[in-house]
Amino acid sequence: MAEAGFECFLVLQGAIGLMILSAEGEVDQQETISASGPIRGVEVAAGQFHTLVALEYDSVIFELKQGPYVPCQDKDFLRNFPQEGTPEAEQQERRWRDRFIQAGYQNREASTAQPTQPTPAITRLHP
């Protein structure tokens, strides 16, 4: 994994599912981040494998990365994951999105999902 600092994600519109992954690709933690709250943003600690899935069609996020920005070191992908743009990657994305639905995410009007307990990997940002 490239040396990287923290990353911050703020949801400006819609909702996003954030997953913190182990080095083996297992989901260690997941968090729903939504423009309507209760969690509107998170800071992901340095060195954490993570991924995001849009939970609403109109989702918009603001991402902040600790600098300096080095484009060739921007992304680290786990070896056992499918390449972006492949049918296998689309299936993986659907499985990840389904995790949030199974955890109780419905939509911004009807969501009753309770936030998980924060860990050192995630710092919640409240308004």
C-alpha angles and dihedrals in degrees: 000000000000117000104262136162129230123304126214125204124193120183110222096177134007123356138295132199114220121197127189109210133204120232086263092055098253117142107250096175139359131198132186112223116193137176087226092052158185084170110025100168145006139199114223113210119242117275097024120136106225142161137194132215126191110240094186128042094236099047119146125184137187113218124197121190126191108247164277092066114221108185096202090055097042099104134038116188125196110245096230094056123095120257117263115268096026125120087245090056090051090052091050091050091051091050090051092048089049089057089066093046090050089049090058105270110146111154139304093279098045106029113137097165113132118222116254121240112278119246131195087271093065134040113192119225114212127190 
